[in-house]
Amino acid sequence: MSFEAITAIEQAEAQARQLKAEALAAAKAAEAAAVEEGKLAMEAARKKAESEVKELRAKSDDKAKQDAVALASDTENKKAAMRARADARMDKAAALIVERVVNG
């Protein structure tokens, strides 16, 4: 093998090592960029989720307050109706008791 061929092979090997090192460096840089991009995407998703949860909690609190007011109103209406029926029956009950006491 001639000296020129050996020199050409050595140059080709050196160039291959250089290309391999550059490719490895580029791969590491791409991996680091992907990891950073992933971290940023996760942080953005977390912030969005927190915002949505906060909004849903506010809506559910408002709904719970509205339901509580409606339930209290309904309960008051039922209580008033029961009281009216009880008052109407009170006179009959008192008359019945008096009749039983008197007639013994």
N, CA, C and O atoms as a GROMACS GRO file, in nm:
protein
  416
    1MET      N    1   0.085  -0.117   0.000
    1MET     CA    2   0.000   0.000   0.000
    1MET      C    3   0.090   0.123   0.000
    1MET      O    4   0.190   0.129   0.071
    2SER      N    5   0.052   0.219  -0.081
    2SER     CA    6   0.136   0.337  -0.094
    2SER      C    7   0.110   0.434   0.020
    2SER      O    8   0.007   0.429   0.088
    3PHE      N    9   0.205   0.521   0.037
    3PHE     CA   10   0.195   0.623   0.143
    3PHE      C   11   0.074   0.712   0.121
    3PHE      O   12   0.008   0.751   0.217
    4GLU      N   13   0.044   0.744  -0.002
    4GLU     CA   14  -0.070   0.830  -0.033
    4GLU      C   15  -0.201   0.759   0.005
    4GLU      O   16  -0.294   0.823   0.055
    5ALA      N   17  -0.210   0.630  -0.016
    5ALA     CA   18  -0.330   0.555   0.018
    5ALA      C   19  -0.348   0.551   0.169
    5ALA      O   20  -0.459   0.568   0.219
    6ILE      N   21  -0.239   0.530   0.241
    6ILE     CA   22  -0.246   0.527   0.387
    6ILE      C   23  -0.288   0.665   0.440
    6ILE      O   24  -0.370   0.675   0.531
    7THR      N   25  -0.233   0.768   0.382
    7THR     CA   26  -0.269   0.904   0.423
    7THR      C   27  -0.415   0.932   0.393
    7THR      O   28  -0.484   0.994   0.474
    8ALA      N   29  -0.465   0.886   0.280
    8ALA     CA   30  -0.604   0.906   0.242
    8ALA      C   31  -0.696   0.831   0.340
    8ALA      O   32  -0.800   0.883   0.380
    9ILE      N   33  -0.656   0.710   0.376
    9ILE     CA   34  -0.736   0.631   0.471
    9ILE      C   35  -0.738   0.700   0.607
    9ILE      O   36  -0.844   0.710   0.670
   10GLU      N   37  -0.623   0.748   0.653
   10GLU     CA   38  -0.617   0.817   0.782
   10GLU      C   39  -0.703   0.943   0.780
   10GLU      O   40  -0.772   0.973   0.878
   11GLN      N   41  -0.698   1.014   0.670
   11GLN     CA   42  -0.782   1.134   0.659
   11GLN      C   43  -0.931   1.097   0.660
   11GLN      O   44  -1.011   1.166   0.724
   12ALA      N   45  -0.967   0.992   0.592
   12ALA     CA   46  -1.106   0.948   0.588
   12ALA      C   47  -1.150   0.904   0.728
   12ALA      O   48  -1.262   0.934   0.770
   13GLU      N   49  -1.062   0.831   0.799
   13GLU     CA   50  -1.096   0.789   0.935
   13GLU      C   51  -1.111   0.910   1.028
   13GLU      O   52  -1.202   0.914   1.111
   14ALA      N   53  -1.022   1.008   1.014
   14ALA     CA   54  -1.030   1.128   1.096
   14ALA      C   55  -1.160   1.204   1.065
   14ALA      O   56  -1.227   1.254   1.155
   15GLN      N   57  -1.192   1.212   0.938
   15GLN     CA   58  -1.314   1.280   0.898
   15GLN      C   59  -1.437   1.205   0.952
   15GLN      O   60  -1.533   1.268   0.996
   16ALA      N   61  -1.433   1.073   0.949
   16ALA     CA   62  -1.544   0.992   1.002
   16ALA      C   63  -1.557   1.015   1.152
   16ALA      O   64  -1.669   1.028   1.203
   17ARG      N   65  -1.443   1.018   1.225
   17ARG     CA   66  -1.448   1.045   1.368
   17ARG      C   67  -1.506   1.184   1.396
   17ARG      O   68  -1.585   1.201   1.488
   18GLN      N   69  -1.468   1.281   1.315
   18GLN     CA   70  -1.518   1.418   1.330
   18GLN      C   71  -1.669   1.423   1.306
   18GLN      O   72  -1.743   1.485   1.383
   19LEU      N   73  -1.714   1.358   1.200
   19LEU     CA   74  -1.857   1.354   1.167
   19LEU      C   75  -1.936   1.283   1.278
   19LEU      O   76  -2.045   1.325   1.315
   20LYS      N   77  -1.877   1.175   1.330
   20LYS     CA   78  -1.942   1.100   1.437
   20LYS      C   79  -1.952   1.188   1.562
   20LYS      O   80  -2.057   1.189   1.628
   21ALA      N   81  -1.847   1.261   1.596
   21ALA     CA   82  -1.849   1.349   1.712
   21ALA      C   83  -1.951   1.462   1.694
   21ALA      O   84  -2.023   1.497   1.787
   22GLU      N   85  -1.956   1.518   1.573
   22GLU     CA   86  -2.054   1.624   1.545
   22GLU      C   87  -2.197   1.570   1.554
   22GLU      O   88  -2.285   1.637   1.608
   23ALA      N   89  -2.220   1.449   1.502
   23ALA     CA   90  -2.353   1.389   1.507
   23ALA      C   91  -2.393   1.361   1.652
   23ALA      O   92  -2.508   1.383   1.690
   24LEU      N   93  -2.298   1.314   1.733
   24LEU     CA   94  -2.326   1.287   1.873
   24LEU      C   95  -2.358   1.417   1.947
   24LEU      O   96  -2.450   1.421   2.028
   25ALA      N   97  -2.282   1.522   1.919
   25ALA     CA   98  -2.308   1.651   1.982
   25ALA      C   99  -2.444   1.706   1.940
   25ALA      O  100  -2.518   1.761   2.023
   26ALA      N  101  -2.478   1.690   1.813
   26ALA     CA  102  -2.608   1.737   1.765
   26ALA      C  103  -2.720   1.656   1.829
   26ALA      O  104  -2.825   1.712   1.864
   27ALA      N  105  -2.699   1.526   1.845
   27ALA     CA  106  -2.802   1.442   1.908
   27ALA      C  107  -2.821   1.482   2.054
   27ALA      O  108  -2.934   1.490   2.102
   28LYS      N  109  -2.711   1.508   2.124
   28LYS     CA  110  -2.721   1.551   2.264
   28LYS      C  111  -2.791   1.685   2.275
   28LYS      O  112  -2.871   1.706   2.366
   29ALA      N  113  -2.762   1.776   2.184
   29ALA     CA  114  -2.827   1.908   2.186
   29ALA      C  115  -2.977   1.893   2.156
   29ALA      O  116  -3.060   1.958   2.220
   30ALA      N  117  -3.011   1.808   2.060
   30ALA     CA  118  -3.152   1.785   2.027
   30ALA      C  119  -3.224   1.721   2.145
   30ALA      O  120  -3.338   1.755   2.175
   31GLU      N  121  -3.157   1.627   2.213
   31GLU     CA  122  -3.217   1.563   2.330
   31GLU      C  123  -3.240   1.666   2.441
   31GLU      O  124  -3.346   1.668   2.502
   32ALA      N  125  -3.141   1.750   2.466
   32ALA     CA  126  -3.156   1.853   2.569
   32ALA      C  127  -3.269   1.949   2.535
   32ALA      O  128  -3.346   1.988   2.622
   33ALA      N  129  -3.278   1.987   2.407
   33ALA     CA  130  -3.385   2.077   2.364
   33ALA      C  131  -3.521   2.010   2.382
   33ALA      O  132  -3.617   2.074   2.424
   34ALA      N  133  -3.529   1.880   2.348
   34ALA     CA  134  -3.656   1.807   2.363
   34ALA      C  135  -3.695   1.796   2.510
   34ALA      O  136  -3.812   1.810   2.545
   35VAL      N  137  -3.597   1.770   2.596
   35VAL     CA  138  -3.625   1.761   2.739
   35VAL      C  139  -3.674   1.895   2.791
   35VAL      O  140  -3.771   1.900   2.866
   36GLU      N  141  -3.610   2.002   2.751
   36GLU     CA  142  -3.652   2.136   2.795
   36GLU      C  143  -3.791   2.169   2.742
   36GLU      O  144  -3.874   2.226   2.814
   37GLU      N  145  -3.815   2.135   2.617
   37GLU     CA  146  -3.947   2.159   2.558
   37GLU      C  147  -4.054   2.078   2.632
   37GLU      O  148  -4.165   2.127   2.654
   38GLY      N  149  -4.021   1.956   2.668
   38GLY     CA  150  -4.113   1.872   2.744
   38GLY      C  151  -4.143   1.932   2.881
   38GLY      O  152  -4.257   1.932   2.926
   39LYS      N  153  -4.038   1.984   2.947
   39LYS     CA  154  -4.059   2.048   3.078
   39LYS      C  155  -4.150   2.170   3.065
   39LYS      O  156  -4.238   2.191   3.148
   40LEU      N  157  -4.128   2.248   2.961
   40LEU     CA  158  -4.211   2.367   2.940
   40LEU      C  159  -4.356   2.327   2.909
   40LEU      O  160  -4.450   2.391   2.956
   41ALA      N  161  -4.373   2.222   2.831
   41ALA     CA  162  -4.509   2.175   2.799
   41ALA      C  163  -4.578   2.123   2.925
   41ALA      O  164  -4.697   2.148   2.945
   42MET      N  165  -4.505   2.051   3.008
   42MET     CA  166  -4.563   2.000   3.134
   42MET      C  167  -4.602   2.116   3.226
   42MET      O  168  -4.708   2.112   3.288
   43GLU      N  169  -4.517   2.216   3.234
   43GLU     CA  170  -4.547   2.332   3.319
   43GLU      C  171  -4.670   2.407   3.266
   43GLU      O  172  -4.755   2.450   3.344
   44ALA      N  173  -4.678   2.423   3.136
   44ALA     CA  174  -4.795   2.490   3.077
   44ALA      C  175  -4.921   2.409   3.102
   44ALA      O  176  -5.026   2.466   3.133
   45ALA      N  177  -4.913   2.277   3.090
   45ALA     CA  178  -5.029   2.191   3.115
   45ALA      C  179  -5.070   2.199   3.262
   45ALA      O  180  -5.189   2.201   3.293
   46ARG      N  181  -4.972   2.204   3.352
   46ARG     CA  182  -5.002   2.214   3.494
   46ARG      C  183  -5.072   2.345   3.526
   46ARG      O  184  -5.170   2.347   3.600
   47LYS      N  185  -5.021   2.454   3.469
   47LYS     CA  186  -5.083   2.584   3.493
   47LYS      C  187  -5.226   2.588   3.437
   47LYS      O  188  -5.316   2.642   3.500
   48LYS      N  189  -5.245   2.530   3.319
   48LYS     CA  190  -5.378   2.527   3.259
   48LYS      C  191  -5.472   2.445   3.346
   48LYS      O  192  -5.586   2.484   3.369
   49ALA      N  193  -5.425   2.331   3.394
   49ALA     CA  194  -5.507   2.246   3.480
   49ALA      C  195  -5.544   2.318   3.609
   49ALA      O  196  -5.658   2.311   3.654
   50GLU      N  197  -5.447   2.387   3.669
   50GLU     CA  198  -5.475   2.463   3.791
   50GLU      C  199  -5.582   2.569   3.766
   50GLU      O  200  -5.672   2.589   3.847
   51SER      N  201  -5.569   2.636   3.653
   51SER     CA  202  -5.666   2.740   3.618
   51SER      C  203  -5.805   2.680   3.599
   51SER      O  204  -5.904   2.736   3.647
   52GLU      N  205  -5.813   2.567   3.529
   52GLU     CA  206  -5.942   2.502   3.506
   52GLU      C  207  -6.003   2.453   3.637
   52GLU      O  208  -6.123   2.465   3.658
   53VAL      N  209  -5.919   2.398   3.724
   53VAL     CA  210  -5.970   2.350   3.854
   53VAL      C  211  -6.022   2.467   3.936
   53VAL      O  212  -6.127   2.457   3.999
   54LYS      N  213  -5.949   2.578   3.934
   54LYS     CA  214  -5.992   2.696   4.008
   54LYS      C  215  -6.127   2.745   3.957
   54LYS      O  216  -6.217   2.779   4.035
   55GLU      N  217  -6.141   2.748   3.825
   55GLU     CA  218  -6.267   2.793   3.763
   55GLU      C  219  -6.381   2.697   3.797
   55GLU      O  220  -6.492   2.740   3.829
   56LEU      N  221  -6.354   2.566   3.790
   56LEU     CA  222  -6.458   2.467   3.822
   56LEU      C  223  -6.498   2.474   3.970
   56LEU      O  224  -6.615   2.458   4.003
   57ARG      N  225  -6.401   2.499   4.058
   57ARG     CA  226  -6.433   2.513   4.200
   57ARG      C  227  -6.522   2.634   4.223
   57ARG      O  228  -6.618   2.628   4.300
   58ALA      N  229  -6.490   2.744   4.157
   58ALA     CA  230  -6.572   2.865   4.172
   58ALA      C  231  -6.714   2.838   4.123
   58ALA      O  232  -6.812   2.877   4.188
   59LYS      N  233  -6.726   2.772   4.009
   59LYS     CA  234  -6.859   2.741   3.955
   59LYS      C  235  -6.935   2.647   4.047
   59LYS      O  236  -7.055   2.665   4.070
   60SER      N  237  -6.866   2.545   4.101
   60SER     CA  238  -6.934   2.451   4.190
   60SER      C  239  -6.974   2.518   4.321
   60SER      O  240  -7.078   2.486   4.377
   61ASP      N  241  -6.891   2.611   4.370
   61ASP     CA  242  -6.928   2.686   4.492
   61ASP      C  243  -7.053   2.770   4.467
   61ASP      O  244  -7.144   2.774   4.550
   62ASP      N  245  -7.056   2.838   4.353
   62ASP     CA  246  -7.174   2.918   4.320
   62ASP      C  247  -7.298   2.830   4.308
   62ASP      O  248  -7.405   2.866   4.358
   63LYS      N  249  -7.284   2.717   4.241
   63LYS     CA  250  -7.397   2.625   4.225
   63LYS      C  251  -7.443   2.573   4.360
   63LYS      O  252  -7.563   2.562   4.386
   64ALA      N  253  -7.348   2.541   4.448
   64ALA     CA  254  -7.384   2.491   4.580
   64ALA      C  255  -7.459   2.597   4.660
   64ALA      O  256  -7.555   2.567   4.730
   65LYS      N  257  -7.415   2.722   4.648
   65LYS     CA  258  -7.484   2.831   4.718
   65LYS      C  259  -7.626   2.847   4.664
   65LYS      O  260  -7.720   2.863   4.742
   66GLN      N  261  -7.642   2.842   4.533
   66GLN     CA  262  -7.775   2.855   4.473
   66GLN      C  263  -7.864   2.739   4.516
   66GLN      O  264  -7.981   2.759   4.549
   67ASP      N  265  -7.809   2.618   4.517
   67ASP     CA  266  -7.887   2.501   4.560
   67ASP      C  267  -7.925   2.512   4.707
   67ASP      O  268  -8.036   2.474   4.744
   68ALA      N  269  -7.834   2.562   4.790
   68ALA     CA  270  -7.864   2.577   4.932
   68ALA      C  271  -7.975   2.679   4.954
   68ALA      O  272  -8.064   2.657   5.037
   69VAL      N  273  -7.972   2.789   4.879
   69VAL     CA  274  -8.078   2.890   4.891
   69VAL      C  275  -8.211   2.831   4.846
   69VAL      O  276  -8.314   2.852   4.911
   70ALA      N  277  -8.210   2.758   4.735
   70ALA     CA  278  -8.334   2.697   4.685
   70ALA      C  279  -8.387   2.594   4.784
   70ALA      O  280  -8.507   2.588   4.809
   71LEU      N  281  -8.298   2.515   4.841
   71LEU     CA  282  -8.340   2.414   4.938
   71LEU      C  283  -8.396   2.480   5.065
   71LEU      O  284  -8.497   2.435   5.118
   72ALA      N  285  -8.332   2.587   5.111
   72ALA     CA  286  -8.382   2.658   5.229
   72ALA      C  287  -8.519   2.717   5.202
   72ALA      O  288  -8.607   2.711   5.288
   73SER      N  289  -8.539   2.773   5.084
   73SER     CA  290  -8.668   2.830   5.048
   73SER      C  291  -8.775   2.721   5.042
   73SER      O  292  -8.886   2.738   5.093
   74ASP      N  293  -8.741   2.610   4.980
   74ASP     CA  294  -8.834   2.499   4.970
   74ASP      C  295  -8.869   2.445   5.110
   74ASP      O  296  -8.985   2.413   5.137
   75THR      N  297  -8.770   2.436   5.196
   75THR     CA  298  -8.792   2.389   5.332
   75THR      C  299  -8.883   2.484   5.409
   75THR      O  300  -8.972   2.441   5.482
   76GLU      N  301  -8.860   2.612   5.393
   76GLU     CA  302  -8.946   2.711   5.460
   76GLU      C  303  -9.090   2.700   5.410
   76GLU      O  304  -9.184   2.709   5.489
   77ASN      N  305  -9.108   2.680   5.281
   77ASN     CA  306  -9.243   2.664   5.225
   77ASN      C  307  -9.312   2.541   5.283
   77ASN      O  308  -9.429   2.545   5.321
   78LYS      N  309  -9.237   2.429   5.289
   78LYS     CA  310  -9.294   2.307   5.345
   78LYS      C  311  -9.327   2.324   5.493
   78LYS      O  312  -9.429   2.276   5.542
   79LYS      N  313  -9.238   2.394   5.564
   79LYS     CA  314  -9.261   2.418   5.706
   79LYS      C  315  -9.386   2.502   5.728
   79LYS      O  316  -9.466   2.474   5.817
   80ALA      N  317  -9.404   2.605   5.647
   80ALA     CA  318  -9.522   2.691   5.659
   80ALA      C  319  -9.650   2.612   5.627
   80ALA      O  320  -9.752   2.630   5.693
   81ALA      N  321  -9.644   2.527   5.528
   81ALA     CA  322  -9.761   2.446   5.492
   81ALA      C  323  -9.795   2.349   5.605
   81ALA      O  324  -9.912   2.332   5.639
   82MET      N  325  -9.693   2.286   5.663
   82MET     CA  326  -9.717   2.193   5.774
   82MET      C  327  -9.773   2.266   5.895
   82MET      O  328  -9.863   2.216   5.964
   83ARG      N  329  -9.720   2.385   5.921
   83ARG     CA  330  -9.769   2.464   6.034
   83ARG      C  331  -9.916   2.503   6.012
   83ARG      O  332  -9.996   2.500   6.105
   84ALA      N  333  -9.951   2.540   5.889
   84ALA     CA  334 -10.089   2.578   5.858
   84ALA      C  335 -10.181   2.458   5.878
   84ALA      O  336 -10.290   2.472   5.935
   85ARG      N  337 -10.139   2.340   5.831
   85ARG     CA  338 -10.221   2.220   5.853
   85ARG      C  339 -10.233   2.188   6.001
   85ARG      O  340 -10.340   2.149   6.048
   86ALA      N  341 -10.123   2.203   6.074
   86ALA     CA  342 -10.126   2.174   6.218
   86ALA      C  343 -10.218   2.272   6.290
   86ALA      O  344 -10.294   2.232   6.378
   87ASP      N  345 -10.211   2.400   6.253
   87ASP     CA  346 -10.299   2.500   6.315
   87ASP      C  347 -10.444   2.469   6.286
   87ASP      O  348 -10.531   2.485   6.372
   88ALA      N  349 -10.472   2.426   6.163
   88ALA     CA  350 -10.610   2.393   6.126
   88ALA      C  351 -10.660   2.272   6.204
   88ALA      O  352 -10.778   2.267   6.239
   89ARG      N  353 -10.576   2.178   6.231
   89ARG     CA  354 -10.615   2.058   6.304
   89ARG      C  355 -10.617   2.082   6.456
   89ARG      O  356 -10.680   2.006   6.530
   90MET      N  357 -10.550   2.186   6.501
   90MET     CA  358 -10.541   2.214   6.644
   90MET      C  359 -10.680   2.237   6.703
   90MET      O  360 -10.711   2.186   6.811
   91ASP      N  361 -10.761   2.313   6.634
   91ASP     CA  362 -10.896   2.341   6.685
   91ASP      C  363 -10.976   2.212   6.696
   91ASP      O  364 -11.046   2.192   6.796
   92LYS      N  365 -10.968   2.126   6.597
   92LYS     CA  366 -11.040   2.000   6.602
   92LYS      C  367 -10.990   1.913   6.717
   92LYS      O  368 -11.069   1.850   6.787
   93ALA      N  369 -10.858   1.910   6.735
   93ALA     CA  370 -10.799   1.828   6.842
   93ALA      C  371 -10.842   1.881   6.978
   93ALA      O  372 -10.876   1.804   7.068
   94ALA      N  373 -10.839   2.013   6.995
   94ALA     CA  374 -10.880   2.071   7.123
   94ALA      C  375 -11.027   2.041   7.151
   94ALA      O  376 -11.063   2.009   7.264
   95ALA      N  377 -11.110   2.051   7.050
   95ALA     CA  378 -11.252   2.022   7.068
   95ALA      C  379 -11.273   1.876   7.104
   95ALA      O  380 -11.357   1.844   7.189
   96LEU      N  381 -11.198   1.788   7.042
   96LEU     CA  382 -11.208   1.645   7.071
   96LEU      C  383 -11.166   1.616   7.215
   96LEU      O  384 -11.231   1.538   7.284
   97ILE      N  385 -11.058   1.679   7.258
   97ILE     CA  386 -11.010   1.657   7.396
   97ILE      C  387 -11.112   1.709   7.497
   97ILE      O  388 -11.142   1.641   7.595
   98VAL      N  389 -11.165   1.827   7.472
   98VAL     CA  390 -11.266   1.883   7.563
   98VAL      C  391 -11.387   1.793   7.568
   98VAL      O  392 -11.442   1.768   7.676
   99GLU      N  393 -11.429   1.742   7.452
   99GLU     CA  394 -11.545   1.653   7.448
   99GLU      C  395 -11.522   1.526   7.528
   99GLU      O  396 -11.612   1.480   7.599
  100ARG      N  397 -11.403   1.468   7.519
  100ARG     CA  398 -11.372   1.346   7.591
  100ARG      C  399 -11.364   1.372   7.741
  100ARG      O  400 -11.406   1.290   7.822
  101VAL      N  401 -11.308   1.488   7.776
  101VAL     CA  402 -11.298   1.520   7.919
  101VAL      C  403 -11.438   1.543   7.977
  101VAL      O  404 -11.470   1.494   8.086
  102VAL      N  405 -11.519   1.617   7.905
  102VAL     CA  406 -11.653   1.650   7.953
  102VAL      C  407 -11.742   1.524   7.956
  102VAL      O  408 -11.813   1.501   8.053
  103ASN      N  409 -11.736   1.446   7.850
  103ASN     CA  410 -11.822   1.328   7.840
  103ASN      C  411 -11.762   1.206   7.909
  103ASN      O  412 -11.831   1.106   7.931
  104GLY      N  413 -11.639   1.214   7.941
  104GLY     CA  414 -11.566   1.122   8.016
  104GLY      C  415 -11.565   0.983   7.992
  104GLY      O  416 -11.497   0.909   8.063
   0.00000   0.00000   0.00000
